[in-house]
Amino acid sequence: MGQMTLITGGERRRRWSDEDKARILAAIGEPGAVVAEVARREDISTSLVYRWRREAREAGGAPGFAPLVIEDGKPTSPLAPAAREPEFGVIVVEVNDARVRIGSNAPAALVAATLKALRP
């Protein structure tokens, strides 16, 4: 038989401290983390975790989307091969001091791996 928790008294809702919320949000921000697994481990609803994350982003407390810059795809380096096919565009990703240029014709798996590697 599994474990059962009986809540008695007037209050049936748990109260989460700001430290607990920050710890849980940091856990879902780890590389490879799955929100459902973190929520299950913490015995909390996934929808509540998503709400905390949304509220933190709206308050400016958690990172959101990075600005996107699309360049025209013309080679800027004198070392770039002159005979390469023209690209439709280049995605430039800047995170902290790193700048990565990704061609618009790059495979999705390569783009995903590059962005995961840049994730702080």
C-alpha positions in Angstrom: 0.0 0.0 0.0 1.3 3.5 -0.9 1.8 6.4 1.4 -1.2 8.7 2.1 -1.0 12.2 3.4 -4.0 13.5 5.4 -4.4 17.2 5.7 -6.5 18.4 8.6 -7.4 21.8 9.8 -8.7 24.9 8.1 -6.0 25.3 5.5 -5.6 22.8 2.7 -3.2 24.6 0.4 0.5 24.4 0.8 2.4 27.7 0.9 5.6 27.8 -1.1 8.3 30.2 0.0 10.1 32.3 -2.6 13.3 30.3 -1.9 11.4 27.0 -2.7 10.0 28.5 -5.9 13.4 29.8 -7.0 14.9 26.4 -6.3 12.3 24.6 -8.3 12.5 27.0 -11.2 16.3 26.6 -11.2 15.9 22.9 -11.4 13.7 23.1 -14.5 16.2 25.4 -16.1 19.0 22.8 -15.9 20.1 21.2 -19.2 18.0 18.1 -19.9 15.5 18.8 -17.2 11.9 17.8 -17.7 9.2 19.9 -16.0 7.0 16.9 -15.3 9.9 15.0 -13.6 10.9 17.9 -11.4 7.2 18.5 -10.5 6.8 14.9 -9.6 9.9 14.9 -7.5 8.8 18.0 -5.6 5.2 16.7 -5.3 3.7 19.7 -7.1 1.5 20.2 -10.1 3.2 20.8 -13.4 0.7 23.6 -14.2 1.8 25.4 -11.0 5.4 25.2 -12.1 4.5 26.6 -15.5 2.6 29.4 -13.8 5.5 30.3 -11.5 7.8 30.3 -14.5 5.5 32.6 -16.5 5.1 35.0 -13.5 8.9 35.1 -13.0 9.4 36.0 -16.7 6.7 38.7 -16.5 8.4 40.1 -13.5 11.8 40.0 -15.2 13.2 37.4 -12.8 13.8 34.7 -15.3 15.3 34.7 -18.7 13.0 34.8 -21.7 13.6 34.8 -25.4 16.7 36.4 -26.8 16.5 39.1 -29.4 16.8 37.8 -33.0 18.9 39.4 -35.7 18.8 38.2 -39.3 21.6 39.4 -41.6 21.6 39.3 -45.4 24.0 36.3 -45.6 26.8 38.0 -47.5 30.2 36.7 -46.3 31.9 39.2 -44.1 35.2 37.4 -43.7 37.9 37.6 -46.4 38.6 33.9 -45.7 35.1 32.9 -46.7 35.0 30.8 -49.9 33.9 32.8 -52.9 32.3 29.9 -54.6 29.9 28.9 -51.9 26.2 29.0 -52.6 24.5 32.2 -51.4 22.5 31.8 -48.2 19.0 33.3 -47.7 20.0 34.6 -44.3 22.1 34.2 -41.2 20.9 33.9 -37.7 23.2 35.6 -35.2 22.9 34.4 -31.6 24.6 36.4 -28.9 24.8 35.0 -25.4 27.1 36.8 -22.9 30.3 37.3 -24.8 29.7 34.6 -27.4 28.4 35.3 -30.9 27.4 32.5 -33.2 26.3 32.9 -36.8 24.0 30.1 -38.1 23.2 29.8 -41.8 19.5 29.6 -42.6 20.1 26.3 -44.4 21.7 24.7 -41.4 20.1 21.4 -40.3 17.7 21.8 -37.4 19.7 19.3 -35.3 22.8 21.4 -35.6 20.9 24.6 -34.7 19.4 22.9 -31.6 22.8 21.5 -30.5 24.4 24.9 -30.9 21.8 26.7 -28.9 21.9 24.1 -26.2 25.7 24.5 -25.9 25.2 28.3 -25.5 22.6 28.0 -22.8 23.9 29.6 -19.6 
